[in-house]
Amino acid sequence: MMHNSSHVRFFFLSGLNESMDFRVALFSVTLLCYCFIVLVNVAVVVAIVLDKNMHEPMYILLCTLCINGLYGTTGFYPKFLWDLLSPVHVISYSGCLVQVLVMHSYVSSDFSILALMSYDRYVAICRPLVYHSVTEKKRLLVFVSLSWFTPFCIIGTNVFLTSRLKLCSQYIARLFCVNWVIVKLACYPADANVNNIVTYITIILFVFNGVFVVWSYVYVIKICVNSLENRAKFMQTCVPHLTSLFFFVVTLLFDVLYIRFGSNSLPQRLKNFVAVQFLFLPPILNPLIYGFKLTKIRNRILCGIIFKTE
């Protein structure tokens, strides 16, 4: 795996170089942020796992979304916190590829899970008579497994292709490793043609997820317009999902557009701010939005807090 790039044993992450004057403050804020992400996501996961009344498709998918958020943020925050305390920001070659695999598969799985959630709402509102048969637990388990396993394999293929490139630089002007940035370090651009093709195929596959989400909600909105009961169900369960989807897509789009078309003249701090939004907003907002909006989760968490304080 490391044969073609054996001369590159580690990478320098230069994204933090302009922010080291504020390292103590940044470390404190980042640590609080990561602890809060862990706290709110674990609270939702535990609430759903412990309450049998919430062992339903919508809550199981939300639990999956929160677990995926914990998985993705673990690929970034511990290393970033360590870098804030270190004078030199380096990561091993293999460690960099593992970080790419974790963070890219987190993003891809998040998109897949959100697509599953939109289909769940479509069946619940548009085809309520077949909802329980379509979303029975064994089938749901298969869907959830595929939403993790398929993106992991797709991203794993991208990472494997990247590992075969001969690299001529060790410097990554980011806070963390990104596959496309590593590919651009290739000594011979022609060697990266296969990587580019596979990357675009990957993007197209996940664009279909977006099309599927839009298709689902077009039908849901059509049904809800003429039904007061369905309108209430839409506000209760679909609005949180659409809010989560909106923040996820917007933050991810900013990062992708910057990686592909961003200007090198932008201040490094602005680049860093844009780069970490998909690791900050969705993992915090997903459990908060659902926790406040869905009555069962809110009541379960509040009961747990009250029980512990008594």
C-alpha positions as CSV (number, residue, x, y, z in Angstrom):
1,M,0.0,0.0,0.0
2,M,2.9,2.4,0.7
3,H,5.3,1.2,-2.1
4,N,4.7,4.0,-4.5
5,S,4.9,6.7,-1.9
6,S,7.5,5.2,0.4
7,H,9.5,8.5,0.5
8,V,6.4,10.2,2.1
9,R,6.3,8.9,5.7
10,F,4.3,11.7,7.2
11,F,2.5,15.0,6.3
12,F,2.7,18.5,7.7
13,L,-0.7,20.0,8.4
14,S,-0.1,23.8,7.9
15,G,-3.7,24.9,8.4
16,L,-3.1,26.0,12.0
17,N,0.1,28.0,11.5
18,E,-1.7,31.4,11.6
19,S,-3.9,30.5,14.6
20,M,-1.2,29.5,17.1
21,D,-1.3,32.9,18.9
22,F,-4.7,31.9,20.3
23,R,-4.0,28.2,20.9
24,V,-5.1,28.1,24.5
25,A,-8.4,29.8,23.9
26,L,-9.0,27.7,20.7
27,F,-8.1,24.5,22.6
28,S,-10.6,25.4,25.4
29,V,-13.4,26.2,23.0
30,T,-12.8,23.2,20.8
31,L,-12.7,20.9,23.8
32,L,-16.0,22.3,25.1
33,C,-17.5,21.9,21.7
34,Y,-16.3,18.3,21.3
35,C,-17.6,17.4,24.8
36,F,-20.9,19.0,24.0
37,I,-21.2,17.0,20.8
38,V,-20.5,13.8,22.6
39,L,-22.9,14.7,25.4
40,V,-25.9,15.5,23.2
41,N,-25.5,12.7,20.8
42,V,-24.9,10.1,23.5
43,A,-28.0,11.4,25.3
44,V,-30.2,10.9,22.3
45,V,-28.7,7.5,21.6
46,V,-29.1,6.3,25.2
47,A,-32.7,7.7,25.4
48,I,-33.7,5.7,22.2
49,V,-31.9,2.5,23.2
50,L,-33.4,2.4,26.7
51,D,-37.0,3.3,25.8
52,K,-38.7,0.4,24.0
53,N,-41.5,2.8,22.9
54,M,-38.9,4.4,20.6
55,H,-37.8,1.2,18.9
56,E,-39.5,2.5,15.7
57,P,-37.9,3.2,12.3
58,M,-37.8,7.0,12.7
59,Y,-36.1,6.8,16.1
60,I,-33.7,4.0,15.0
61,L,-32.6,6.1,12.0
62,L,-32.1,9.1,14.3
63,C,-30.0,6.9,16.6
64,T,-28.0,5.8,13.6
65,L,-27.5,9.4,12.6
66,C,-26.2,10.4,16.0
67,I,-23.8,7.4,16.2
68,N,-22.5,8.3,12.8
69,G,-21.9,11.9,14.0
70,L,-19.9,10.6,16.9
71,Y,-17.9,8.4,14.5
72,G,-17.1,11.3,12.2
73,T,-16.2,13.9,14.8
74,T,-13.9,11.3,16.5
75,G,-11.9,11.3,13.3
76,F,-11.2,15.0,13.7
77,Y,-11.4,16.5,17.1
78,P,-8.9,14.4,19.1
79,K,-6.2,14.9,16.5
80,F,-7.0,18.6,16.2
81,L,-6.9,19.1,20.0
82,W,-3.5,17.3,20.1
83,D,-2.2,19.6,17.3
84,L,-3.3,22.7,19.3
85,L,-0.9,21.6,22.1
86,S,1.9,20.6,19.7
87,P,4.5,23.0,18.2
88,V,4.7,20.8,15.0
89,H,1.5,19.5,13.3
90,V,2.3,16.2,11.6
91,I,0.4,13.1,10.9
92,S,1.8,9.8,9.6
93,Y,1.1,8.7,6.0
94,S,-1.1,5.8,7.2
95,G,-2.8,7.9,9.8
96,C,-3.7,10.5,7.2
97,L,-5.3,7.8,5.0
98,V,-7.2,6.5,8.0
99,Q,-8.5,10.0,8.8
100,V,-9.6,10.4,5.1
101,L,-11.4,7.1,5.3
102,V,-13.2,8.0,8.6
103,M,-14.2,11.5,7.7
104,H,-15.2,10.9,4.1
105,S,-17.2,7.8,5.0
106,Y,-18.9,9.8,7.8
107,V,-20.1,12.4,5.3
108,S,-21.2,9.7,2.8
109,S,-23.0,7.7,5.5
110,D,-24.7,10.8,6.8
111,F,-26.1,11.5,3.4
112,S,-27.3,7.9,3.0
113,I,-29.0,7.9,6.4
114,L,-30.7,11.3,5.7
115,A,-32.0,9.7,2.4
116,L,-33.3,6.7,4.4
117,M,-35.1,9.1,6.8
118,S,-36.8,10.9,3.9
119,Y,-38.0,7.6,2.5
120,D,-39.3,6.6,6.0
121,R,-41.3,9.9,6.1
122,Y,-42.6,9.3,2.5
123,V,-43.9,5.8,3.4
124,A,-45.3,7.0,6.8
125,I,-47.3,9.9,5.2
126,C,-48.0,8.8,1.7
127,R,-48.4,5.0,2.1
128,P,-49.4,4.6,5.8
129,L,-51.2,1.2,5.2
130,V,-48.0,-0.5,4.2
131,Y,-45.7,1.4,6.5
132,H,-45.1,-1.4,9.0
133,S,-44.5,-4.0,6.4
134,V,-42.1,-1.8,4.4
135,T,-40.1,-0.7,7.5
136,E,-40.2,-3.9,9.5
137,K,-37.1,-4.3,11.7
138,K,-35.2,-6.9,9.7
139,R,-35.5,-4.9,6.5
140,L,-34.6,-1.7,8.3
141,L,-31.5,-3.3,9.7
142,V,-30.4,-4.2,6.2
143,F,-31.0,-0.6,5.0
144,V,-29.1,0.8,8.0
145,S,-26.2,-1.6,7.4
146,L,-26.1,-0.7,3.7
147,S,-26.1,3.0,4.6
148,W,-22.8,2.4,6.5
149,F,-21.2,-0.4,4.6
150,T,-21.7,0.9,1.0
151,P,-20.2,4.4,1.6
152,F,-17.4,2.8,3.6
153,C,-16.5,0.5,0.6
154,I,-16.9,3.4,-1.9
155,I,-14.6,5.7,0.1
156,G,-12.3,2.8,0.8
157,T,-11.8,2.3,-3.0
158,N,-11.0,6.1,-3.3
159,V,-8.4,5.8,-0.5
160,F,-6.9,2.7,-2.0
161,L,-6.4,4.5,-5.3
162,T,-4.9,7.5,-3.5
163,S,-2.4,5.2,-1.6
164,R,-1.0,4.0,-5.0
165,L,0.1,7.5,-6.1
166,K,3.7,8.7,-5.9
167,L,3.6,12.0,-4.0
168,C,6.1,14.8,-4.3
169,S,5.1,16.9,-1.3
170,Q,4.4,16.4,2.4
171,Y,2.5,19.7,3.0
172,I,-1.2,19.8,3.4
173,A,-2.6,23.3,3.8
174,R,-5.6,22.1,5.9
175,L,-6.5,21.2,9.5
176,F,-7.0,17.6,8.5
177,C,-6.4,15.2,5.6
178,V,-8.6,15.4,2.6
179,N,-8.5,12.9,-0.3
180,W,-8.6,15.4,-3.1
181,V,-5.8,17.5,-1.5
182,I,-3.6,14.4,-1.3
183,V,-4.3,13.5,-4.9
184,K,-3.1,17.0,-5.9
185,L,0.3,16.2,-4.4
186,A,0.9,13.5,-7.0
187,C,4.2,13.8,-8.9
188,Y,2.5,13.0,-12.2
189,P,-1.0,14.4,-12.7
190,A,-1.7,11.7,-15.3
191,D,-1.4,9.1,-12.5
192,A,-4.4,10.7,-10.8
193,N,-6.8,10.3,-13.8
194,V,-8.3,7.1,-12.4
195,N,-8.7,8.9,-9.0
196,N,-10.6,11.7,-10.7
197,I,-12.9,9.4,-12.6
198,V,-13.8,7.4,-9.5
199,T,-14.2,10.6,-7.5
200,Y,-16.7,12.0,-10.0
201,I,-18.6,8.7,-10.1
202,T,-18.8,8.8,-6.3
203,I,-20.2,12.3,-6.4
204,I,-22.8,11.3,-9.0
205,L,-23.9,8.3,-6.8
206,F,-24.5,10.6,-3.9
207,V,-26.2,13.2,-6.1
208,F,-28.8,10.5,-6.7
209,N,-29.3,10.4,-3.0
210,G,-30.2,14.1,-3.2
211,V,-32.5,13.5,-6.1
212,F,-34.2,10.7,-4.1
213,V,-34.7,13.0,-1.1
214,V,-36.3,15.7,-3.3
215,W,-38.5,13.2,-5.0
216,S,-39.7,11.9,-1.6
217,Y,-40.5,15.3,-0.2
218,V,-42.3,16.4,-3.4
219,Y,-44.8,13.6,-2.8
220,V,-45.0,14.2,0.9
221,I,-45.8,17.9,0.4
222,K,-48.4,17.1,-2.1
223,I,-50.2,14.8,0.4
224,C,-49.8,17.2,3.3
225,V,-51.2,20.2,1.5
226,N,-54.8,18.9,1.6
227,S,-54.7,17.1,4.9
228,L,-54.7,18.8,8.3
229,E,-53.6,15.5,10.1
230,N,-50.7,14.9,7.6
231,R,-49.8,18.6,7.9
232,A,-49.3,18.2,11.7
233,K,-47.3,15.0,11.1
234,F,-45.2,16.8,8.6
235,M,-44.4,19.7,11.0
236,Q,-43.6,17.3,13.8
237,T,-41.3,14.8,12.0
238,C,-40.4,16.2,8.6
239,V,-39.4,19.7,9.5
240,P,-36.5,18.5,11.9
241,H,-35.3,16.2,9.1
242,L,-35.4,19.0,6.5
243,T,-33.6,21.3,8.9
244,S,-30.8,18.8,9.5
245,L,-30.6,18.1,5.8
246,F,-30.3,21.8,5.0
247,F,-27.5,22.5,7.4
248,F,-25.6,19.3,6.4
249,V,-25.8,20.1,2.6
250,V,-25.0,23.8,3.0
251,T,-21.9,23.2,5.2
252,L,-20.7,20.3,3.0
253,L,-21.3,22.4,-0.2
254,F,-19.2,25.2,1.2
255,D,-16.3,22.9,1.9
256,V,-16.5,21.0,-1.5
257,L,-16.7,24.3,-3.5
258,Y,-13.7,25.7,-1.6
259,I,-11.6,22.5,-2.2
260,R,-12.4,22.5,-5.9
261,F,-12.6,26.2,-6.7
262,G,-11.3,28.1,-3.6
263,S,-8.8,30.9,-4.0
264,N,-5.4,30.7,-2.3
265,S,-5.7,34.4,-1.5
266,L,-8.3,33.9,1.2
267,P,-7.2,34.2,4.8
268,Q,-6.2,30.9,6.4
269,R,-8.6,31.5,9.3
270,L,-11.5,31.9,6.9
271,K,-10.4,28.7,5.1
272,N,-10.3,26.9,8.5
273,F,-13.7,28.2,9.5
274,V,-15.3,26.9,6.3
275,A,-13.5,23.6,6.4
276,V,-14.8,22.6,9.9
277,Q,-18.4,23.6,9.5
278,F,-19.6,20.1,8.5
279,L,-17.9,18.7,11.6
280,F,-19.4,21.4,13.9
281,L,-23.0,22.3,12.9
282,P,-24.6,18.9,11.9
283,P,-23.3,16.9,14.9
284,I,-24.6,19.6,17.3
285,L,-27.8,20.5,15.5
286,N,-29.1,17.0,14.7
287,P,-29.6,15.9,18.3
288,L,-30.7,19.3,19.4
289,I,-33.3,19.8,16.7
290,Y,-34.7,16.3,17.1
291,G,-34.4,16.4,20.9
292,F,-36.4,19.6,21.2
293,K,-38.9,18.8,18.4
294,L,-39.8,15.1,19.0
295,T,-41.8,14.8,22.2
296,K,-40.8,11.3,23.1
297,I,-37.1,12.0,23.1
298,R,-37.5,15.3,24.9
299,N,-39.6,13.8,27.6
300,R,-37.2,10.8,28.0
301,I,-34.1,13.0,28.4
302,L,-35.9,15.4,30.8
303,C,-37.1,12.4,32.9
304,G,-33.6,11.1,33.1
305,I,-32.3,14.5,34.2
306,I,-35.0,14.9,36.8
307,F,-34.5,11.4,38.1
308,K,-30.8,11.9,38.6
309,T,-31.3,15.3,40.4
310,E,-33.7,13.8,42.9
